[in-house]
Amino acid sequence: MHFVPRNSEVGGLRSTSHHLTPGSYGHRLRSNSNESRHSWFKFKLAGSGSQIIPHSDNEASDHEGPEFDETDDLRQEFVKSKELTKNHDCVKEGCNRVVLNVSGMRFETQLRTLNRLPNTLLGDDKKREKFWDPRTQEYFFDRHRPSFPAILYFYQSGGRLERPIEVPSDIFLNELQFFELGKNVINSYKMKEGFFVETEEVPDMPEGPFQRKMWEFFEYPESSIPARIMAGFSVLLIVVSVTTFCVETLPDFEGTQCVNTTREFENGTTVEIQIPNFLHPLFIIESICIAWFVIELIARLIFCPSKLDFVKNLINWIDLASITPYFIFMTVFFITWECDQSNQGGVLSVLRVFRVVRILKLSKHSEGLKILGKTLQTSMRELSMFALFVAIGVVIFGGAIYYAELQQSHTFFTSIPDAFWWAVVSMTTVGYGDVYPKGIFGKIVGSLTVISGLLAIALPVPVIVTNFNNFYRNSLNRQKS
């Protein structure tokens, strides 16, 4: 029989006497009212490798062994190894304590608390066993100490995870991965902190080998060197097309895209008309770019693995919107045989503006634009809140400035809707100066408008900046890895 010596370690709990203190392993043993006020305890002969497990009153008869003096405080039993404790009811319930030493700081919790999550490192006996220190009778983890209280609370609270403010998000993520809290928990934390969440879903690929190679050629630039060259060529044409769209509005090119010619009708009459200058350099460049965009769009449609997913993709709609104005312009010409810009009407002018959206095609090849898009998507709640603040402020201060300036001669604010423009410009602190209050009350309203605008902008901006920094940092980490 082996007694615990003074100042020795028992199961990670320091004993200061030959008598074990009550509650040393997670629960205090109640004494029998029919016996002495002091509890009695039993020992089972164990040999050298003894361990202590709790013992309840109802199970006293189940454990054989000599009784000792009733002056002792606790009833415990020694068993030779962990194998002999498997059928012990208290062990089944997990009411014995577990000591977790994290870089020198000791944490104590009940085994059943860890057993709530059996698939994690702390909740799995086999995974946890390799960290067992038989000398100190505790589990030792050489990990980040400030992160562990939140991880332990995750077990205690049944799944509530909160990162400590003083712990960086990437360090806390490493701890979550080390303790194997589960892919769903980790992905949820990543989304909350703005980390990139990799999906397990493998992208659909065409079944045929030729179709698969062509799809990779057009869709995945990193798949091969020819695909990378093709992607670079596509980016070059996008830049050239947008540049052409801007250059053709310069005064030097005004009126040069149409040429005068005569058209003879069946009755013999001739009319002088203007037709597009098909030999104009800008028209040739635009036609080449459009031809490539059409080929690329049709090829991707033919070789895509799922036509439905292709239609749902926003980038494909951007491609279609960028080439549509060219064909509408050519269709109108062949119907009317006219190239007079003044006769094309406002509809065609608006459609031509859609040519500039093709610059959004660069997001497919630019990591920075992808980060910006993810930031805006993640910050949609903050952006909506900002838009709501501005809308409320515009209505309030638009009406206030109208009535404040109502008695002023030659006032700029002839109606409340007319004052909305001034309210927007003032709240965003742009201040064009084209419209301004003249009276003292109007200036007071203007001051309040500017201050309110500053507050409305200041509230959501830090969150948006934080989201951008998280996405940018994660992008750099992926590139390094």
C-alpha positions in Angstrom: 0.0 0.0 0.0 1.3 3.4 -1.0 0.4 6.6 0.8 0.9 10.0 -0.7 4.0 11.7 0.8 3.9 15.3 2.0 4.2 18.0 -0.7 3.9 15.5 -3.6 1.9 15.8 -6.8 -1.2 13.7 -7.1 -3.0 13.9 -10.4 -1.7 17.4 -10.9 -3.0 18.6 -7.5 -0.5 19.3 -4.8 -1.0 17.5 -1.5 0.3 19.2 1.6 -0.3 16.3 4.1 -0.8 12.6 4.4 -4.5 13.2 4.4 -6.2 14.1 1.1 -8.3 17.3 1.1 -12.0 17.1 0.4 -13.1 17.8 -3.2 -9.6 17.3 -4.6 -11.0 15.6 -7.7 -14.1 17.5 -8.6 -16.6 16.7 -5.9 -16.9 16.6 -2.1 -17.9 13.2 -0.7 -20.9 13.4 1.7 -20.7 11.6 5.0 -23.3 9.1 6.2 -25.6 10.6 8.8 -25.7 7.3 10.7 -22.0 7.2 11.1 -19.5 9.6 12.6 -19.4 13.2 11.3 -16.0 12.3 9.7 -16.0 10.2 6.5 -14.2 6.9 6.4 -12.3 5.7 3.3 -11.2 2.5 1.8 -7.9 1.7 0.1 -7.4 -1.0 -2.6 -3.9 -2.4 -2.6 -2.3 -1.0 -5.6 1.5 -1.4 -5.8 3.8 1.2 -7.1 1.7 2.8 -9.9 -1.3 3.8 -7.9 -3.8 6.5 -9.0 -6.6 8.1 -7.1 -10.2 8.1 -8.3 -13.3 9.4 -6.5 -15.6 7.1 -4.6 -19.2 7.6 -3.7 -21.1 6.5 -0.6 -23.4 4.2 -2.5 -20.5 2.3 -4.0 -18.7 1.7 -0.7 -19.7 -2.0 -0.7 -18.5 -2.5 -4.2 -14.8 -2.0 -3.2 -13.2 -4.5 -0.9 -10.4 -3.6 1.4 -9.6 -2.9 5.0 -11.3 0.0 6.8 -9.3 2.6 8.4 -9.8 5.1 11.3 -12.9 7.2 11.0 -10.9 10.3 11.9 -9.7 10.5 8.3 -11.5 13.1 6.1 -12.0 11.3 2.8 -12.8 8.0 1.4 -10.6 7.2 -1.7 -9.3 4.1 -3.3 -6.0 3.2 -5.0 -6.1 1.3 -8.2 -3.1 -0.1 -10.1 -3.7 1.5 -13.5 -6.2 3.3 -15.7 -7.5 0.0 -17.0 -9.1 -0.8 -13.6 -11.0 2.5 -13.6 -13.0 1.9 -16.7 -16.0 0.3 -15.0 -16.0 2.9 -12.2 -19.3 4.8 -12.4 -17.7 8.2 -11.5 -15.2 7.8 -14.3 -18.0 6.9 -16.7 -19.7 10.1 -15.7 -16.5 12.1 -16.1 -16.7 13.8 -12.7 -13.0 13.5 -11.9 -10.8 16.5 -12.6 -8.3 17.0 -15.3 -5.3 19.3 -15.0 -4.2 21.1 -18.2 -0.8 22.8 -18.0 -0.4 25.4 -20.8 3.1 26.8 -20.9 3.3 26.8 -17.1 -0.2 28.0 -16.3 -2.4 25.2 -14.9 -6.1 24.9 -15.7 -8.5 22.4 -14.0 -11.7 21.2 -15.3 -13.9 18.1 -15.2 -13.4 15.3 -17.6 -17.1 15.4 -18.7 -16.6 19.0 -19.7 -14.0 17.9 -22.3 -16.0 14.9 -23.3 -18.7 17.2 -24.7 -16.6 17.5 -27.8 -15.1 14.0 -28.3 -13.8 14.8 -31.8 -11.4 17.5 -30.6 -7.9 17.1 -29.2 -8.9 17.6 -25.6 -12.1 15.6 -25.8 -10.4 12.5 -27.3 -8.5 10.2 -24.9 -6.1 8.9 -27.5 -5.3 12.3 -28.9 -4.9 13.8 -25.5 -2.8 10.9 -24.1 0.5 11.9 -25.9 0.5 15.1 -23.9 0.3 13.3 -20.6 3.2 13.9 -18.2 3.3 11.0 -15.7 5.8 12.8 -13.5 3.5 15.7 -12.7 0.3 13.8 -13.4 -1.0 16.5 -15.8 -1.4 17.2 -19.5 1.2 19.7 -20.7 0.8 21.8 -23.8 3.6 24.1 -25.0 1.1 26.5 -26.6 0.1 30.2 -26.6 -1.1 30.7 -23.0 -3.4 33.8 -23.4 -5.5 31.9 -26.0 -6.3 28.9 -23.9 -8.9 30.4 -21.5 -11.1 31.1 -24.5 -10.6 27.6 -25.8 -11.4 26.1 -22.4 -14.5 28.3 -22.2 -15.6 26.9 -25.6 -15.9 23.5 -23.9 -17.5 24.9 -20.7 -20.1 26.9 -22.6 -21.0 24.2 -25.0 -19.7 25.9 -28.2 -19.4 29.6 -27.6 -16.1 30.9 -29.0 -14.9 34.5 -28.4 -11.3 35.6 -29.3 -9.6 37.5 -26.5 -9.1 41.1 -27.5 -5.3 41.0 -26.7 -4.7 37.9 -28.9 -4.1 38.5 -32.6 -6.5 36.8 -34.9 -4.0 34.7 -36.7 -2.4 33.4 -33.5 -5.8 32.5 -32.2 -6.6 30.7 -35.4 -3.4 28.6 -35.0 -4.5 27.6 -31.6 -8.0 26.6 -32.8 -6.4 24.4 -35.5 -3.9 22.8 -33.0 -6.7 21.9 -30.6 -8.8 20.6 -33.5 -12.0 22.3 -32.6 -13.6 21.3 -35.9 -13.7 22.5 -39.4 -17.1 24.2 -39.0 -16.0 26.1 -35.9 -12.7 27.2 -37.6 -14.5 28.3 -40.8 -17.0 30.2 -38.8 -14.2 32.0 -36.9 -12.5 32.7 -40.2 -15.6 34.3 -41.7 -16.1 36.3 -38.6 -12.5 37.6 -38.6 -12.4 38.1 -42.4 -10.1 35.2 -43.2 -10.2 33.4 -46.5 -12.3 30.3 -46.2 -11.3 27.5 -48.5 -14.2 25.4 -49.7 -13.8 21.6 -49.9 -15.9 21.5 -53.0 -13.8 20.6 -56.0 -14.8 22.8 -59.0 -16.8 21.0 -61.6 -14.7 20.0 -64.6 -15.8 18.7 -68.0 -15.7 15.0 -68.4 -14.1 14.9 -71.9 -10.3 15.3 -72.0 -10.4 17.9 -74.8 -13.2 19.8 -73.3 -11.4 19.8 -69.9 -8.2 21.1 -71.4 -10.0 23.9 -73.2 -11.9 24.9 -70.1 -8.7 25.0 -68.1 -7.2 27.1 -70.9 -9.8 29.8 -70.7 -10.8 29.6 -67.1 -7.6 28.8 -65.1 -4.6 30.8 -66.1 -2.4 29.0 -63.6 -3.1 25.6 -65.2 -0.4 26.0 -67.9 1.9 28.4 -69.6 -0.3 28.8 -72.7 -3.3 29.6 -70.4 -1.2 32.2 -68.7 -0.2 33.8 -72.0 -3.9 33.8 -73.1 -4.9 35.5 -69.8 -2.2 38.1 -70.3 -3.4 38.8 -73.9 -7.0 39.1 -72.6 -6.0 41.6 -70.0 -4.1 43.6 -72.7 -7.1 43.8 -74.9 -9.3 44.9 -72.0 -6.9 47.8 -71.3 -6.7 48.7 -75.0 -10.5 48.6 -75.3 -11.1 50.9 -72.3 -8.3 53.3 -73.6 -10.0 53.4 -77.0 -13.3 54.2 -75.4 -11.7 57.2 -73.6 -9.5 58.5 -76.5 -12.3 58.6 -79.0 -14.0 61.4 -77.0 -11.0 63.8 -77.5 -11.6 66.8 -79.7 -9.0 65.7 -82.2 -11.0 62.6 -83.0 -14.4 64.3 -83.0 -16.3 63.9 -86.3 -13.6 61.6 -87.8 -15.5 58.4 -87.1 -18.0 59.2 -89.8 -17.5 59.9 -93.5 -19.7 61.6 -96.1 -21.0 59.5 -98.9 -24.0 59.4 -101.3 -26.7 56.9 -101.4 -28.7 56.3 -104.6 -32.3 55.1 -104.3 -34.3 53.1 -106.9 -36.1 56.2 -108.3 -32.7 57.7 -109.2 -32.4 60.2 -106.5 -29.2 60.5 -104.5 -28.8 61.6 -100.9 -25.7 62.6 -99.1 -25.4 60.7 -95.9 -22.8 59.8 -93.2 -21.6 56.3 -92.6 -19.2 54.9 -90.1 -15.6 55.1 -91.1 -14.7 51.4 -91.0 -11.1 52.3 -91.8 -10.7 54.5 -88.8 -7.9 53.2 -86.5 -10.1 53.4 -83.4 -12.9 51.5 -85.1 -10.5 48.8 -86.2 -9.0 48.4 -82.7 -12.5 48.3 -81.2 -13.6 45.6 -83.7 -10.6 43.5 -82.9 -11.2 43.7 -79.2 -14.9 42.9 -79.6 -14.1 39.9 -81.8 -11.8 38.5 -79.1 -14.3 39.1 -76.4 -17.0 37.3 -78.4 -14.7 34.3 -79.1 -13.7 34.1 -75.5 -17.3 34.2 -74.3 -18.6 31.7 -76.8 -15.7 29.3 -76.1 -16.2 29.5 -72.3 -19.9 28.8 -72.9 -19.2 25.8 -75.1 -16.6 24.2 -72.9 -18.0 25.0 -69.4 -19.1 22.0 -67.4 -22.4 23.5 -66.4 -24.4 25.9 -68.5 -26.6 26.8 -65.6 -23.6 27.8 -63.4 -22.2 29.7 -66.4 -25.4 31.8 -66.7 -25.5 32.5 -63.0 -21.9 33.9 -63.0 -21.9 37.7 -62.8 -18.6 38.0 -64.7 -20.2 36.4 -67.8 -23.0 39.0 -67.6 -20.4 41.8 -67.5 -18.8 40.3 -70.6 -22.1 40.3 -72.4 -22.9 43.9 -71.3 -19.5 45.1 -72.5 -20.0 43.8 -76.1 -23.7 44.4 -76.6 -23.4 48.2 -77.4 -21.1 47.5 -80.4 -23.6 45.2 -82.0 -26.5 47.5 -81.3 -24.6 50.3 -82.9 -23.9 48.3 -86.0 -27.5 47.0 -86.2 -28.9 50.6 -86.0 -26.5 51.6 -88.8 -27.5 48.9 -91.1 -31.2 49.7 -90.5 -31.0 53.5 -90.8 -27.7 53.9 -92.8 -26.9 56.9 -90.7 -23.9 57.8 -88.6 -25.0 61.2 -87.3 -24.2 61.2 -83.6 -26.9 63.7 -83.0 -29.6 61.5 -84.4 -28.7 58.4 -82.4 -30.7 59.6 -79.4 -30.1 59.1 -75.7 -30.6 55.4 -75.7 -27.6 54.6 -77.8 -25.5 57.0 -75.8 -26.4 55.3 -72.6 -25.7 51.9 -74.1 -22.2 53.0 -75.2 -21.4 53.8 -71.6 -21.7 50.1 -70.9 -18.5 49.6 -72.8 -16.6 50.9 -69.8 -17.9 48.1 -67.6 -15.5 45.7 -69.4 -12.8 47.1 -67.1 -14.5 45.0 -64.4 -13.3 41.9 -66.4 -9.9 42.7 -64.8 -11.3 41.4 -61.5 -10.9 37.9 -62.9 -7.2 38.4 -63.2 -6.5 40.9 -60.4 -6.1 39.8 -56.8 -6.5 43.4 -55.6 -10.0 43.7 -57.2 -11.0 40.4 -55.8 -10.0 41.6 -52.3 -12.0 44.8 -52.9 -15.0 42.9 -54.0 -14.9 40.6 -50.9 -14.4 43.6 -48.7 -17.5 45.3 -50.0 -19.5 42.0 -49.8 -18.4 41.4 -46.2 -19.1 45.1 -45.3 -22.5 45.2 -46.8 -24.1 45.6 -43.4 -21.9 48.6 -42.6 -22.5 50.1 -46.0 -26.2 49.7 -45.6 -26.1 51.3 -42.2 -24.1 54.3 -43.7 -26.6 54.7 -46.5 -29.4 54.7 -44.0 -27.7 57.4 -41.9 -27.1 59.5 -45.0 -30.7 59.1 -46.2 -32.1 60.1 -42.9 -29.7 63.1 -42.6 -30.5 64.3 -46.1 -34.3 64.3 -45.4 -33.9 66.0 -42.0 -31.3 68.6 -43.0 -32.8 69.2 -46.4 -36.1 70.2 -44.8 -34.4 72.2 -42.1 -32.3 74.3 -44.5 -35.3 74.9 -46.7 -37.4 76.5 -43.8 -34.3 78.2 -42.3 -33.6 80.0 -45.7 -37.3 80.4 -46.6 -37.3 84.2 -45.7 -34.0 84.9 -47.4 -34.0 86.8 -50.7 -32.6 85.0 -53.7 -32.3 81.8 -51.8 -30.8 78.7 -53.4 -33.3 76.4 -51.7 -36.5 76.7 -53.7 -37.9 73.3 -52.4 -37.0 70.5 -50.1 -36.1 68.1 -52.9 -33.9 70.8 -54.3 -32.1 71.0 -51.0 -31.3 67.3 -51.0 -28.3 67.9 -53.2 -26.9 70.5 -50.8 -27.4 68.0 -47.9 -25.6 65.2 -49.6 -22.6 67.4 -50.6 -22.4 68.8 -47.0 -22.8 65.5 -45.2 -20.0 64.0 -47.3 -17.9 67.1 -46.6 -17.3 67.7 -50.3 -18.7 71.3 -50.2 -18.8 72.4 -53.9 -19.9 75.9 -52.9 -22.5 76.1 -55.7 -25.3 76.2 -53.1 -24.9 77.6 -49.6 -27.0 79.1 -46.9 -27.1 82.9 -46.4 -28.9 83.5 -43.1 -27.7 82.8 -39.6 -30.2 80.0 -39.0 -29.2 78.4 -42.3 -25.5 78.5 -41.3 -26.3 76.8 -38.0 -28.2 74.1 -39.9 -25.2 73.8 -42.3 -22.8 73.3 -39.4 -25.0 70.6 -37.8 -25.2 68.9 -41.2 -21.4 68.8 -41.6 -20.9 67.4 -38.1 -23.6 64.8 -38.6 -21.9 63.7 -41.8 -18.6 63.3 -40.1 -20.2 61.0 -37.5 -22.0 59.0 -40.1 -18.8 58.4 -42.1 -16.7 57.7 -39.0 -18.9 54.9 -37.6 -18.7 52.3 -40.4 -15.3 53.1 -41.9 -13.1 51.4 -39.3 -15.0 48.1 -39.8 -14.6 48.3 -43.6 -10.9 49.0 -43.2 -10.5 46.1 -40.8 -12.2 43.8 -43.3 -9.9 45.0 -46.1 -6.8 44.5 -44.0 -7.9 41.0 -43.0 -8.5 40.0 -46.7 -5.3 41.6 -47.8 -3.3 39.8 -45.0 -4.8 36.5 -45.8 -4.0 37.0 -49.5 -0.4 37.5 -48.7 -0.3 34.5 -46.4 -1.8 32.3 -49.2 0.8 33.6 -51.7 3.6 32.8 -49.2 2.3 29.3 -48.6 
